Amino acid sequence: MTILTGGALWPTPGQLRAELPDGAREQFEDEYGRALDHARDAGDLAQLANVLIPWQRRLVHHRNGDYEAVLERARRIRDGDLSGIVPPRVGRLIRAHR
């Protein structure tokens, strides 16, 4: 398993700590600490990767200002509302290139 860190798409744990809002930072610290403990005790990095990847994605969306929109879209899809999955502007571009 590869754990990617660095660059715009894969924030490091330090960047996550520095940039996440306070409540989210506390939750990240808790999950990350437990994953580090597990990695140290079991010699297995899989849980660490499973903790870091969603937090990295969350911070990237937070940086772009669209985290709440992503959560709302996921909620609608989970509830069975598939309208608007492809943003209208992208849909127009796709149709124009056919």
TIKOL-768908 format. One record per atom (N, C-alpha, C, O, CB): residue in three letters; chain; atom name; x, y, z. Coordinates in steps of 0.2 Angstrom, whole numbers, plus 5000, padded with zeros to 4 digits. Glycine has a CB too. Layout:
TIKOL-768908
REC    r  c   a  east  north    up
REC  Ala  A  CA     X      Y     Z
...
//
This chain:
TIKOL-768908
REC    r  c   a  east  north    up
REC  Met  A   N  5004   4994  5000
REC  Met  A  CA  5000   5000  5000
REC  Met  A   C  5004   5006  5000
REC  Met  A   O  5010   5006  5003
REC  Met  A  CB  4995   5000  5006
REC  Thr  A   N  5003   5011  4996
REC  Thr  A  CA  5006   5017  4996
REC  Thr  A   C  5002   5023  4999
REC  Thr  A   O  4996   5024  4998
REC  Thr  A  CB  5008   5019  4988
REC  Ile  A   N  5006   5027  5003
REC  Ile  A  CA  5002   5032  5006
REC  Ile  A   C  5006   5038  5003
REC  Ile  A   O  5011   5040  5004
REC  Ile  A  CB  5004   5033  5014
REC  Leu  A   N  5001   5042  4999
REC  Leu  A  CA  5004   5048  4996
REC  Leu  A   C  5003   5054  5000
REC  Leu  A   O  4998   5055  5003
REC  Leu  A  CB  5000   5049  4989
REC  Thr  A   N  5008   5058  5000
REC  Thr  A  CA  5008   5065  5004
REC  Thr  A   C  5012   5070  5000
REC  Thr  A   O  5017   5068  4997
REC  Thr  A  CB  5011   5064  5011
REC  Gly  A   N  5010   5076  5000
REC  Gly  A  CA  5013   5081  4997
REC  Gly  A   C  5010   5083  4991
REC  Gly  A   O  5006   5080  4988
REC  Gly  A  CB  5020   5079  4996
REC  Gly  A   N  5011   5090  4989
REC  Gly  A  CA  5008   5092  4983
REC  Gly  A   C  5001   5095  4985
REC  Gly  A   O  4998   5094  4990
REC  Gly  A  CB  5008   5087  4978
REC  Ala  A   N  4997   5097  4980
REC  Ala  A  CA  4991   5100  4980
REC  Ala  A   C  4985   5095  4982
REC  Ala  A   O  4981   5096  4985
REC  Ala  A  CB  4989   5104  4974
REC  Leu  A   N  4986   5089  4979
REC  Leu  A  CA  4981   5083  4980
REC  Leu  A   C  4982   5079  4986
REC  Leu  A   O  4977   5076  4988
REC  Leu  A  CB  4981   5079  4974
REC  Trp  A   N  4988   5079  4989
REC  Trp  A  CA  4989   5074  4994
REC  Trp  A   C  4992   5078  5000
REC  Trp  A   O  4998   5077  5002
REC  Trp  A  CB  4994   5069  4992
REC  Pro  A   N  4988   5082  5004
REC  Pro  A  CA  4991   5086  5009
REC  Pro  A   C  4994   5081  5015
REC  Pro  A   O  4992   5076  5016
REC  Pro  A  CB  4985   5090  5013
REC  Thr  A   N  4999   5084  5018
REC  Thr  A  CA  5003   5080  5023
REC  Thr  A   C  4999   5080  5029
REC  Thr  A   O  4995   5085  5030
REC  Thr  A  CB  5010   5083  5024
REC  Pro  A   N  5000   5076  5034
REC  Pro  A  CA  4997   5077  5040
REC  Pro  A   C  4998   5084  5044
REC  Pro  A   O  4993   5086  5047
REC  Pro  A  CB  5000   5071  5045
REC  Gly  A   N  5004   5087  5043
REC  Gly  A  CA  5005   5093  5045
REC  Gly  A   C  5000   5099  5042
REC  Gly  A   O  4998   5103  5045
REC  Gly  A  CB  5012   5095  5044
REC  Gln  A   N  4999   5098  5035
REC  Gln  A  CA  4995   5103  5032
REC  Gln  A   C  4988   5101  5034
REC  Gln  A   O  4984   5106  5035
REC  Gln  A  CB  4996   5102  5024
REC  Leu  A   N  4986   5095  5035
REC  Leu  A  CA  4979   5094  5038
REC  Leu  A   C  4978   5097  5044
REC  Leu  A   O  4973   5100  5045
REC  Leu  A  CB  4978   5086  5038
REC  Arg  A   N  4983   5096  5049
REC  Arg  A  CA  4982   5100  5055
REC  Arg  A   C  4982   5107  5055
REC  Arg  A   O  4978   5110  5058
REC  Arg  A  CB  4989   5098  5060
REC  Ala  A   N  4986   5110  5050
REC  Ala  A  CA  4986   5117  5050
REC  Ala  A   C  4980   5120  5047
REC  Ala  A   O  4978   5126  5048
REC  Ala  A  CB  4992   5119  5046
REC  Glu  A   N  4977   5117  5042
REC  Glu  A  CA  4972   5120  5038
REC  Glu  A   C  4964   5117  5039
REC  Glu  A   O  4960   5121  5037
REC  Glu  A  CB  4973   5118  5031
REC  Leu  A   N  4963   5112  5043
REC  Leu  A  CA  4957   5110  5044
REC  Leu  A   C  4953   5114  5049
REC  Leu  A   O  4957   5117  5054
REC  Leu  A  CB  4957   5102  5047
REC  Pro  A   N  4947   5115  5049
REC  Pro  A  CA  4943   5119  5054
REC  Pro  A   C  4944   5116  5061
REC  Pro  A   O  4945   5110  5061
REC  Pro  A  CB  4936   5120  5052
REC  Asp  A   N  4943   5119  5066
REC  Asp  A  CA  4945   5117  5073
REC  Asp  A   C  4941   5110  5074
REC  Asp  A   O  4945   5105  5076
REC  Asp  A  CB  4943   5122  5078
REC  Gly  A   N  4935   5110  5073
REC  Gly  A  CA  4931   5103  5075
REC  Gly  A   C  4934   5098  5071
REC  Gly  A   O  4934   5092  5073
REC  Gly  A  CB  4924   5104  5074
REC  Ala  A   N  4935   5099  5064
REC  Ala  A  CA  4937   5094  5060
REC  Ala  A   C  4944   5092  5062
REC  Ala  A   O  4946   5086  5061
REC  Ala  A  CB  4937   5096  5053
REC  Arg  A   N  4948   5097  5064
REC  Arg  A  CA  4955   5095  5066
REC  Arg  A   C  4956   5091  5072
REC  Arg  A   O  4960   5086  5072
REC  Arg  A  CB  4959   5102  5068
REC  Glu  A   N  4951   5092  5077
REC  Glu  A  CA  4951   5087  5082
REC  Glu  A   C  4949   5080  5080
REC  Glu  A   O  4952   5075  5083
REC  Glu  A  CB  4946   5090  5088
REC  Gln  A   N  4944   5080  5076
REC  Gln  A  CA  4942   5073  5074
REC  Gln  A   C  4948   5069  5070
REC  Gln  A   O  4949   5064  5071
REC  Gln  A  CB  4936   5073  5069
REC  Phe  A   N  4951   5073  5066
REC  Phe  A  CA  4957   5071  5062
REC  Phe  A   C  4962   5068  5067
REC  Phe  A   O  4965   5063  5066
REC  Phe  A  CB  4960   5076  5057
REC  Glu  A   N  4964   5072  5072
REC  Glu  A  CA  4969   5071  5076
REC  Glu  A   C  4968   5064  5080
REC  Glu  A   O  4972   5060  5081
REC  Glu  A  CB  4970   5076  5081
REC  Asp  A   N  4961   5063  5082
REC  Asp  A  CA  4959   5057  5085
REC  Asp  A   C  4960   5051  5081
REC  Asp  A   O  4963   5046  5083
REC  Asp  A  CB  4952   5058  5088
REC  Glu  A   N  4957   5051  5075
REC  Glu  A  CA  4958   5046  5070
REC  Glu  A   C  4965   5044  5068
REC  Glu  A   O  4967   5039  5068
REC  Glu  A  CB  4954   5047  5064
REC  Tyr  A   N  4969   5050  5067
REC  Tyr  A  CA  4976   5049  5064
REC  Tyr  A   C  4980   5046  5070
REC  Tyr  A   O  4984   5041  5069
REC  Tyr  A  CB  4979   5056  5062
REC  Gly  A   N  4979   5048  5076
REC  Gly  A  CA  4983   5045  5082
REC  Gly  A   C  4981   5038  5083
REC  Gly  A   O  4986   5034  5084
REC  Gly  A  CB  4981   5049  5088
REC  Arg  A   N  4975   5036  5082
REC  Arg  A  CA  4973   5029  5083
REC  Arg  A   C  4976   5025  5077
REC  Arg  A   O  4979   5019  5078
REC  Arg  A  CB  4966   5028  5083
REC  Ala  A   N  4976   5028  5071
REC  Ala  A  CA  4979   5024  5066
REC  Ala  A   C  4987   5023  5066
REC  Ala  A   O  4990   5018  5065
REC  Ala  A  CB  4978   5028  5059
REC  Leu  A   N  4990   5029  5069
REC  Leu  A  CA  4997   5028  5070
REC  Leu  A   C  4999   5023  5076
REC  Leu  A   O  5004   5019  5075
REC  Leu  A  CB  5000   5035  5072
REC  Asp  A   N  4995   5023  5081
REC  Asp  A  CA  4996   5018  5086
REC  Asp  A   C  4995   5011  5083
REC  Asp  A   O  4999   5006  5085
REC  Asp  A  CB  4991   5019  5092
REC  His  A   N  4990   5010  5079
REC  His  A  CA  4989   5003  5076
REC  His  A   C  4995   5001  5071
REC  His  A   O  4997   4996  5071
REC  His  A  CB  4982   5003  5072
REC  Ala  A   N  4997   5006  5067
REC  Ala  A  CA  5003   5005  5063
REC  Ala  A   C  5009   5003  5067
REC  Ala  A   O  5013   4998  5065
REC  Ala  A  CB  5004   5011  5058
REC  Arg  A   N  5010   5006  5072
REC  Arg  A  CA  5016   5005  5076
REC  Arg  A   C  5015   4998  5080
REC  Arg  A   O  5020   4994  5079
REC  Arg  A  CB  5017   5010  5082
REC  Asp  A   N  5009   4996  5082
REC  Asp  A  CA  5008   4990  5086
REC  Asp  A   C  5008   4984  5081
REC  Asp  A   O  5010   4979  5083
REC  Asp  A  CB  5002   4990  5090
REC  Ala  A   N  5005   4985  5075
REC  Ala  A  CA  5003   4979  5071
REC  Ala  A   C  5008   4979  5065
REC  Ala  A   O  5009   4974  5062
REC  Ala  A  CB  4996   4980  5068
REC  Gly  A   N  5012   4984  5064
REC  Gly  A  CA  5016   4985  5058
REC  Gly  A   C  5013   4985  5052
REC  Gly  A   O  5015   4983  5047
REC  Gly  A  CB  5021   4979  5058
REC  Asp  A   N  5007   4988  5052
REC  Asp  A  CA  5002   4988  5046
REC  Asp  A   C  5000   4995  5045
REC  Asp  A   O  4997   4998  5049
REC  Asp  A  CB  4996   4983  5047
REC  Leu  A   N  5002   4997  5039
REC  Leu  A  CA  5000   5004  5037
REC  Leu  A   C  4993   5005  5034
REC  Leu  A   O  4991   5011  5032
REC  Leu  A  CB  5006   5007  5032
REC  Ala  A   N  4990   5000  5032
REC  Ala  A  CA  4984   5000  5029
REC  Ala  A   C  4979   5005  5032
REC  Ala  A   O  4975   5009  5029
REC  Ala  A  CB  4981   4993  5028
REC  Gln  A   N  4978   5004  5039
REC  Gln  A  CA  4973   5008  5042
REC  Gln  A   C  4975   5016  5042
REC  Gln  A   O  4971   5020  5042
REC  Gln  A  CB  4972   5006  5049
REC  Leu  A   N  4982   5017  5042
REC  Leu  A  CA  4984   5024  5042
REC  Leu  A   C  4982   5027  5035
REC  Leu  A   O  4980   5033  5035
REC  Leu  A  CB  4992   5024  5043
REC  Ala  A   N  4983   5023  5030
REC  Ala  A  CA  4981   5025  5023
REC  Ala  A   C  4973   5027  5023
REC  Ala  A   O  4971   5031  5020
REC  Ala  A  CB  4983   5020  5017
REC  Asn  A   N  4970   5022  5026
REC  Asn  A  CA  4962   5023  5026
REC  Asn  A   C  4960   5029  5030
REC  Asn  A   O  4954   5031  5028
REC  Asn  A  CB  4959   5016  5028
REC  Val  A   N  4964   5031  5034
REC  Val  A  CA  4962   5037  5038
REC  Val  A   C  4964   5043  5034
REC  Val  A   O  4961   5048  5033
REC  Val  A  CB  4965   5037  5045
REC  Leu  A   N  4970   5043  5031
REC  Leu  A  CA  4973   5049  5028
REC  Leu  A   C  4969   5051  5021
REC  Leu  A   O  4968   5057  5020
REC  Leu  A  CB  4980   5048  5026
REC  Ile  A   N  4968   5046  5017
REC  Ile  A  CA  4965   5047  5011
REC  Ile  A   C  4959   5052  5011
REC  Ile  A   O  4958   5057  5008
REC  Ile  A  CB  4964   5041  5007
REC  Pro  A   N  4953   5050  5015
REC  Pro  A  CA  4947   5054  5015
REC  Pro  A   C  4949   5061  5018
REC  Pro  A   O  4945   5066  5016
REC  Pro  A  CB  4942   5050  5019
REC  Trp  A   N  4953   5061  5023
REC  Trp  A  CA  4955   5068  5026
REC  Trp  A   C  4958   5072  5021
REC  Trp  A   O  4957   5078  5020
REC  Trp  A  CB  4959   5067  5032
REC  Gln  A   N  4963   5069  5017
REC  Gln  A  CA  4966   5073  5011
REC  Gln  A   C  4961   5076  5006
REC  Gln  A   O  4961   5081  5004
REC  Gln  A  CB  4971   5069  5008
REC  Arg  A   N  4956   5071  5004
REC  Arg  A  CA  4951   5074  5000
REC  Arg  A   C  4947   5079  5003
REC  Arg  A   O  4945   5084  4999
REC  Arg  A  CB  4947   5068  4998
REC  Arg  A   N  4945   5078  5009
REC  Arg  A  CA  4941   5083  5012
REC  Arg  A   C  4945   5090  5012
REC  Arg  A   O  4942   5095  5011
REC  Arg  A  CB  4940   5081  5020
REC  Leu  A   N  4951   5090  5014
REC  Leu  A  CA  4955   5096  5014
REC  Leu  A   C  4955   5100  5007
REC  Leu  A   O  4955   5106  5006
REC  Leu  A  CB  4962   5095  5017
REC  Val  A   N  4956   5095  5002
REC  Val  A  CA  4957   5098  4995
REC  Val  A   C  4950   5102  4993
REC  Val  A   O  4950   5107  4991
REC  Val  A  CB  4958   5092  4990
REC  His  A   N  4944   5098  4995
REC  His  A  CA  4938   5101  4994
REC  His  A   C  4937   5108  4998
REC  His  A   O  4934   5113  4996
REC  His  A  CB  4932   5096  4995
REC  His  A   N  4939   5107  5004
REC  His  A  CA  4939   5113  5009
REC  His  A   C  4943   5119  5006
REC  His  A   O  4940   5125  5006
REC  His  A  CB  4941   5111  5016
REC  Arg  A   N  4949   5118  5003
REC  Arg  A  CA  4953   5123  5000
REC  Arg  A   C  4949   5126  4994
REC  Arg  A   O  4950   5132  4993
REC  Arg  A  CB  4960   5120  4998
REC  Asn  A   N  4946   5122  4990
REC  Asn  A  CA  4942   5124  4985
REC  Asn  A   C  4935   5128  4986
REC  Asn  A   O  4932   5130  4982
REC  Asn  A  CB  4941   5119  4980
REC  Gly  A   N  4933   5127  4992
REC  Gly  A  CA  4927   5130  4995
REC  Gly  A   C  4921   5127  4993
REC  Gly  A   O  4916   5129  4993
REC  Gly  A  CB  4927   5137  4992
REC  Asp  A   N  4922   5120  4991
REC  Asp  A  CA  4916   5116  4988
REC  Asp  A   C  4915   5110  4993
REC  Asp  A   O  4911   5106  4990
REC  Asp  A  CB  4917   5114  4981
REC  Tyr  A   N  4917   5110  4999
REC  Tyr  A  CA  4916   5104  5003
REC  Tyr  A   C  4909   5103  5005
REC  Tyr  A   O  4906   5098  5004
REC  Tyr  A  CB  4920   5105  5009
REC  Glu  A   N  4906   5108  5006
REC  Glu  A  CA  4898   5108  5008
REC  Glu  A   C  4894   5106  5002
REC  Glu  A   O  4890   5102  5003
REC  Glu  A  CB  4896   5115  5011
REC  Ala  A   N  4896   5108  4996
REC  Ala  A  CA  4893   5106  4990
REC  Ala  A   C  4894   5099  4989
REC  Ala  A   O  4889   5095  4986
REC  Ala  A  CB  4895   5111  4984
REC  Val  A   N  4900   5096  4990
REC  Val  A  CA  4901   5089  4989
REC  Val  A   C  4897   5085  4994
REC  Val  A   O  4894   5080  4992
REC  Val  A  CB  4909   5088  4990
REC  Leu  A   N  4897   5087  5000
REC  Leu  A  CA  4893   5083  5005
REC  Leu  A   C  4885   5083  5003
REC  Leu  A   O  4882   5078  5003
REC  Leu  A  CB  4893   5086  5012
REC  Glu  A   N  4883   5089  5001
REC  Glu  A  CA  4876   5089  4999
REC  Glu  A   C  4874   5085  4993
REC  Glu  A   O  4869   5081  4992
REC  Glu  A  CB  4874   5097  4997
REC  Arg  A   N  4879   5085  4988
REC  Arg  A  CA  4878   5081  4982
REC  Arg  A   C  4878   5073  4984
REC  Arg  A   O  4874   5069  4981
REC  Arg  A  CB  4883   5082  4977
REC  Ala  A   N  4883   5071  4988
REC  Ala  A  CA  4883   5064  4991
REC  Ala  A   C  4876   5062  4994
REC  Ala  A   O  4874   5057  4993
REC  Ala  A  CB  4889   5063  4995
REC  Arg  A   N  4874   5067  4998
REC  Arg  A  CA  4868   5066  5002
REC  Arg  A   C  4862   5065  4997
REC  Arg  A   O  4858   5060  4998
REC  Arg  A  CB  4866   5071  5006
REC  Arg  A   N  4861   5069  4992
REC  Arg  A  CA  4856   5068  4987
REC  Arg  A   C  4857   5061  4983
REC  Arg  A   O  4852   5058  4982
REC  Arg  A  CB  4856   5074  4982
REC  Ile  A   N  4863   5060  4981
REC  Ile  A  CA  4864   5053  4977
REC  Ile  A   C  4862   5047  4982
REC  Ile  A   O  4859   5043  4980
REC  Ile  A  CB  4871   5053  4975
REC  Arg  A   N  4864   5048  4988
REC  Arg  A  CA  4862   5042  4993
REC  Arg  A   C  4855   5042  4994
REC  Arg  A   O  4852   5036  4995
REC  Arg  A  CB  4866   5044  5000
REC  Asp  A   N  4851   5047  4993
REC  Asp  A  CA  4844   5047  4994
REC  Asp  A   C  4840   5046  4988
REC  Asp  A   O  4834   5045  4987
REC  Asp  A  CB  4842   5054  4996
REC  Gly  A   N  4844   5044  4982
REC  Gly  A  CA  4841   5042  4976
REC  Gly  A   C  4840   5048  4971
REC  Gly  A   O  4838   5046  4965
REC  Gly  A  CB  4835   5039  4977
REC  Asp  A   N  4842   5054  4972
REC  Asp  A  CA  4841   5059  4968
REC  Asp  A   C  4848   5060  4963
REC  Asp  A   O  4853   5062  4966
REC  Asp  A  CB  4840   5066  4972
REC  Leu  A   N  4847   5057  4957
REC  Leu  A  CA  4853   5057  4953
REC  Leu  A   C  4853   5063  4948
REC  Leu  A   O  4857   5064  4944
REC  Leu  A  CB  4853   5051  4948
REC  Ser  A   N  4848   5068  4949
REC  Ser  A  CA  4848   5074  4945
REC  Ser  A   C  4854   5078  4947
REC  Ser  A   O  4856   5079  4953
REC  Ser  A  CB  4842   5078  4946
REC  Gly  A   N  4857   5081  4942
REC  Gly  A  CA  4863   5086  4944
REC  Gly  A   C  4869   5083  4945
REC  Gly  A   O  4874   5086  4948
REC  Gly  A  CB  4861   5090  4949
REC  Ile  A   N  4870   5076  4944
REC  Ile  A  CA  4876   5073  4945
REC  Ile  A   C  4882   5076  4941
REC  Ile  A   O  4887   5077  4944
REC  Ile  A  CB  4876   5065  4944
REC  Val  A   N  4881   5077  4935
REC  Val  A  CA  4885   5081  4931
REC  Val  A   C  4883   5088  4930
REC  Val  A   O  4877   5089  4928
REC  Val  A  CB  4886   5077  4923
REC  Pro  A   N  4887   5092  4933
REC  Pro  A  CA  4885   5099  4932
REC  Pro  A   C  4883   5101  4925
REC  Pro  A   O  4886   5099  4921
REC  Pro  A  CB  4891   5104  4935
REC  Pro  A   N  4878   5106  4925
REC  Pro  A  CA  4875   5108  4918
REC  Pro  A   C  4880   5110  4914
REC  Pro  A   O  4880   5108  4908
REC  Pro  A  CB  4870   5113  4919
REC  Arg  A   N  4885   5114  4916
REC  Arg  A  CA  4890   5117  4911
REC  Arg  A   C  4894   5111  4908
REC  Arg  A   O  4896   5112  4902
REC  Arg  A  CB  4895   5122  4915
REC  Val  A   N  4896   5106  4912
REC  Val  A  CA  4900   5101  4910
REC  Val  A   C  4896   5097  4905
REC  Val  A   O  4899   5094  4900
REC  Val  A  CB  4903   5096  4916
REC  Gly  A   N  4890   5096  4907
REC  Gly  A  CA  4885   5092  4902
REC  Gly  A   C  4885   5095  4895
REC  Gly  A   O  4885   5092  4890
REC  Gly  A  CB  4878   5091  4905
REC  Arg  A   N  4884   5102  4895
REC  Arg  A  CA  4884   5105  4889
REC  Arg  A   C  4891   5104  4885
REC  Arg  A   O  4891   5104  4879
REC  Arg  A  CB  4883   5113  4890
REC  Leu  A   N  4896   5104  4888
REC  Leu  A  CA  4903   5103  4885
REC  Leu  A   C  4903   5096  4882
REC  Leu  A   O  4906   5095  4877
REC  Leu  A  CB  4909   5105  4890
REC  Ile  A   N  4901   5092  4886
REC  Ile  A  CA  4901   5085  4884
REC  Ile  A   C  4897   5084  4877
REC  Ile  A   O  4899   5081  4872
REC  Ile  A  CB  4899   5080  4889
REC  Arg  A   N  4891   5087  4878
REC  Arg  A  CA  4886   5086  4872
REC  Arg  A   C  4889   5090  4866
REC  Arg  A   O  4888   5088  4860
REC  Arg  A  CB  4879   5089  4873
REC  Ala  A   N  4893   5095  4867
REC  Ala  A  CA  4895   5099  4861
REC  Ala  A   C  4901   5096  4858
REC  Ala  A   O  4902   5097  4852
REC  Ala  A  CB  4898   5106  4864
REC  His  A   N  4904   5091  4861
REC  His  A  CA  4910   5088  4858
REC  His  A   C  4908   5081  4855
REC  His  A   O  4912   5077  4852
REC  His  A  CB  4915   5086  4863
REC  Arg  A   N  4902   5079  4855
REC  Arg  A  CA  4900   5073  4852
REC  Arg  A   C  4899   5074  4844
REC  Arg  A   O  4897   5069  4841
REC  Arg  A  CB  4893   5071  4855
//
